[in-house]
């Protein structure tokens, strides 16, 4: 079982990273594939095979939903990134994916996205928040660094929300009525991904 899961993960990551060679210009500042290999090696110490299988099962659905908003190659890359960056965290790939869609799904999940308030990257970190996590604001155009900062920010919000992940995602946006609308949108995108997972299970 363990070998099968590791092999499946390798297929997912290799497919995504190989495809990205032809769209490298869409992700300025992208680091080498070495980080993906390192994340993959973490699997050797990952003991909960059930949780790992659940993570893997989310990836095809995330790719499908991302591909409705950007090209398939970038969809695969970002989905794999959601997997890699949530390993060894309290979050699942779907948690990072739904925030990406809420933040920049309307902007083709672009690494160069900048909001009217100055938030940056796919996961829309404000410059001061990026700095608080040890990055330069310009680093947010690098998808891997932006994803790392997003996970760190979401982890902080989870502590503020006393472990309530829905509230943490609302706090990721901010407070007040706008944040509650944001929370509702995030939940809607989650349902979109879950529906694709259900379809995949039915086909399988």
GIRAFEN-V525069 format. One record per helix or strand of 2 or more residues. SS is the DSSP state (~ for helix, > for strand). FROM is the first residue (numbers start at 1). LEN is the number of residues. If there is no record, write none. Layout:
SS_FROM_LEN / SS_FROM_LEN
This chain:
~_2_25 / ~_34_12 / ~_49_19 / ~_72_15 / ~_93_15 / ~_127_6 / ~_137_5 / ~_143_18 / ~_165_9 / ~_177_27
